[in-house]
Amino acid sequence: MDALTDLVIADADQLPDHPSTAPQARALTSREREIAALIAEGLPNRQIADRLGIAKRTVDTHVEHIYSKLGISSRVQLTIRLRSAQ
């Protein structure tokens, strides 16, 4: 799962050879990657929204999509995955 998460975060063009054994993952959009990086810096959603000039609710929605795509449920998990992918 970690290898697949790394591919999603990196927006890889190809998935592993055995798709039947790998969970279906969707790549993060460029905006989701941007927001994920800001989360990893420790910014709360309100500050991310202010920095990007978008509504907090929009950030909330992006965060939900990021969690869903990566199969995670917390900012800590996201930060760990992003830092381990570097």
C-alpha positions as CSV (number, residue, x, y, z in Angstrom):
1,M,0.0,0.0,0.0
2,D,2.8,2.4,0.8
3,A,4.4,1.9,-2.6
4,L,1.0,2.6,-4.3
5,T,0.6,5.7,-2.1
6,D,4.0,6.9,-3.2
7,L,2.9,6.5,-6.9
8,V,-0.3,8.5,-6.3
9,I,1.6,11.3,-4.5
10,A,4.1,11.4,-7.3
11,D,1.3,11.5,-9.9
12,A,2.9,8.4,-11.6
13,D,1.8,7.6,-15.1
14,Q,1.8,3.8,-14.5
15,L,0.6,1.6,-11.7
16,P,2.1,-1.8,-10.6
17,D,2.0,-4.7,-13.0
18,H,-0.7,-6.6,-11.0
19,P,-3.7,-4.3,-10.8
20,S,-5.9,-7.1,-9.5
21,T,-3.8,-7.2,-6.3
22,A,-3.3,-3.5,-5.9
23,P,-6.0,-1.2,-4.6
24,Q,-7.4,1.2,-7.2
25,A,-5.8,4.6,-6.5
26,R,-6.5,7.9,-8.2
27,A,-3.8,10.5,-8.6
28,L,-4.0,13.7,-6.7
29,T,-4.7,16.8,-8.8
30,S,-2.2,19.6,-8.8
31,R,-4.3,21.6,-6.3
32,E,-4.7,18.6,-4.0
33,R,-0.9,18.1,-4.1
34,E,-0.5,21.8,-3.3
35,I,-2.9,21.6,-0.3
36,A,-1.3,18.3,0.9
37,A,2.1,20.1,1.0
38,L,0.6,22.9,3.0
39,I,-1.0,20.4,5.4
40,A,2.5,18.8,5.8
41,E,3.9,22.2,6.7
42,G,1.4,22.3,9.6
43,L,-1.1,24.9,8.3
44,P,-4.7,24.6,9.3
45,N,-7.4,24.7,6.6
46,R,-8.3,28.4,7.3
47,Q,-4.7,29.5,6.7
48,I,-4.4,27.3,3.6
49,A,-7.6,29.0,2.3
50,D,-6.2,32.5,3.1
51,R,-2.9,31.7,1.4
52,L,-4.5,30.3,-1.7
53,G,-7.3,32.9,-1.9
54,I,-10.0,30.3,-1.8
55,A,-12.9,29.5,0.6
56,K,-12.2,27.4,3.7
57,R,-15.0,25.0,2.6
58,T,-13.1,24.5,-0.7
59,V,-10.0,23.5,1.2
60,D,-12.2,21.2,3.4
61,T,-13.5,19.5,0.3
62,H,-10.0,19.1,-1.2
63,V,-8.8,17.5,2.1
64,E,-11.7,15.0,2.0
65,H,-10.7,14.1,-1.5
66,I,-7.1,13.7,-0.6
67,Y,-7.9,11.4,2.3
68,S,-10.3,9.4,0.1
69,K,-7.8,9.0,-2.7
70,L,-4.9,8.0,-0.4
71,G,-7.0,5.8,2.0
72,I,-6.1,7.8,5.1
73,S,-8.0,9.6,7.7
74,S,-5.7,12.2,9.4
75,R,-3.3,15.0,8.8
76,V,-0.7,13.0,10.7
77,Q,-1.0,10.1,8.2
78,L,-0.8,12.5,5.3
79,T,2.3,14.2,6.6
80,I,4.0,10.9,7.3
81,R,3.3,9.7,3.8
82,L,4.5,12.9,2.2
83,R,7.7,13.0,4.2
84,S,8.5,9.3,3.5
85,A,7.9,9.8,-0.2
86,Q,10.6,12.5,-0.4
